[in-house]
Amino acid sequence: MTPEQPPEPYQPSWRRTAGAFLILGCIALWAGLVVQLAGLVGRLPALAQALFYLVAGMAWIWILPLRNILSWSETGRWRR
C-alpha cells in the first residue's frame, strides 16, 4: 500500500477576482446609463417609472452578460 498523500492546498483562480471586477465595472456602467435616463423617466407617471426600473433591473441579469461572467469565473468557459 502506498501512503496517502496530503491534499494539495487550494489555489484560488484569478478568474474569480477578474470576474468580480468585471461585474463591478458592468454595474457601474449600467447604473450610469440608468442615471442618464432618469431625467426622461422622471417625467413619466409613477407606474411607468416602476415598470421602467423593473425592466432595467431584469435586463441587467438577463441581457447583459452577468450570467456568462459568473459561469466563466467558475468554469473557465464563456458559455455553458
Helices and strands as residue ranges (DSSP letters): H 14-41, H 46-62, H 66-75
